């Protein structure tokens, strides 16, 4: 990722976060978070990753509301950044938190017996 891509991605992330927190009145878009923004090298398309922080059941309604508010959000981003062309915003649900929780559940469910005490001591002695 180029420096300009990174700067613009961060700026779009800030703008969208502010808009969703302060300027959107749609109740379906309350308590959602912009988790990441990825720009293509030409700065024409932005993948915007969204999460409802622990409420995965809202995915369909949030995505529908974002499609409806997409024009407003793009127009507001265009007003606040200095680019020749405002990137098209493509919203995606961020499943990272859901995957992390699943991995933690799998790890917690593992039955790993403790290592015998004298086996651990013999390994320590072998290292010295």
Secondary structure as GFF3:
##gff-version 3
##sequence-region A 1 128
A	DSSP	alpha_helix	3	18	.	.	.	ID=ss1
A	DSSP	pi_helix	19	23	.	.	.	ID=ss2
A	DSSP	three_ten_helix	27	29	.	.	.	ID=ss3
A	DSSP	beta_strand	33	39	.	.	.	ID=ss4
A	DSSP	beta_strand	45	51	.	.	.	ID=ss5
A	DSSP	three_ten_helix	56	58	.	.	.	ID=ss6
A	DSSP	alpha_helix	59	80	.	.	.	ID=ss7
A	DSSP	beta_strand	88	93	.	.	.	ID=ss8
A	DSSP	alpha_helix	96	109	.	.	.	ID=ss9
A	DSSP	alpha_helix	117	127	.	.	.	ID=ss10
###
